[in-house]
Amino acid sequence: MQEKLKRSTPITMKVILYVVMIVLILIALAPTLWMVSTSLKPKWEVFESEVRWIPNTITLDNYKRAFELLPLFNWLNNSAVTAVFTLVLTLFCDILIAYAFAKMEFKGKNFLFALVLITIMVPIYSTAVPMYKLTRWMNLIDTKTGIILPQAAEAIGVFLLTQFFRSIPKELNEAAKIDGASQWTTIWKVVVPLSIPAITVLVILTLANSWNNFFWPLVIAQSNSSITLPVGLSSVMSGVSEGAEAREYGLIMATSIIASLPTIIAFLFLQRKFIEGISMTGIKG
């Protein structure tokens, strides 16, 4: 009898864990599922008293109207341009800075690295005023460049890559040097190819952060030529709060789905490398 109880206990615990996991996943997904459901409902069905996860009438009208009524292509283009250029600049800067911290010896290295890490703790709101003044001095207000430059290097990316680069054996650098490779060649032909998992993590984090960035584009962007998708979406939502679009929650949900798709697709394509990079960085760091 006791042996049967001992055998059944692990199975019971597994079942309980799976049930708890499924419940937590459903709770986490509920807002997204509701957003998808609402985006597919006609206007009259959105405010029905009865809760319906699956619409009686499925329609893509909200998506069609989102492109017809809103400058969505402009917002998407602005977000894509700022995200791509931010990614390129961030990768370039973070790789070089991280390599210097991980593989080079120079005076004050530890102090500078600590200084970089401290900036992770500083909220963007506390530096918004000096950044705005600097951007205005450079005549970059209401431009995509003004949105991109302040995001061009991330301290968290420097930390992540530094930890990974430190795990790469020094012998590889020395072998490359013996073969006549310059420092520049060593970085891009030896270190970077070995660091793809960590770089993939940085790519996803940077893309998601830049694409979803709301505060800084809100401060800088003033016209449709530079307004990004999150800022544009907030203007649609404020229209609802002011009563201008009092019955347009389906439109808002459709726009939100469109705004979410690029980062979701990027993660789905890169998730294997992302998970590998997170685990390897954690172990090797």
Secondary structure, 3 states (H helix, E strand, C coil): CHHHHHHHHHHHHHHHHHHHHHHHHHHHHHHHHHHHHHHCCCHHHHCCCCCCCCCCCCCCHHHHHHHHHCCHHHHHHHHHHHHHHHHHHHHHHHHHHHHHHHHCCCCCHHHHHHHHHHHHHCCHHHHHHHHHHHHHHCCCCCCHHHHHHHHCCCHHHHHHHHHHHHCCCHHHHHHHHHCCCCHHHHHHHHHHHHCHHHHHHHHHHHHHHHHHCCHHHHHHCCCCCCCCHHHHHHHHHHHHHCCCCCCCHHHHHHHHHHHHHHHHHHHHHHHHHHHHHHHHHHHHC
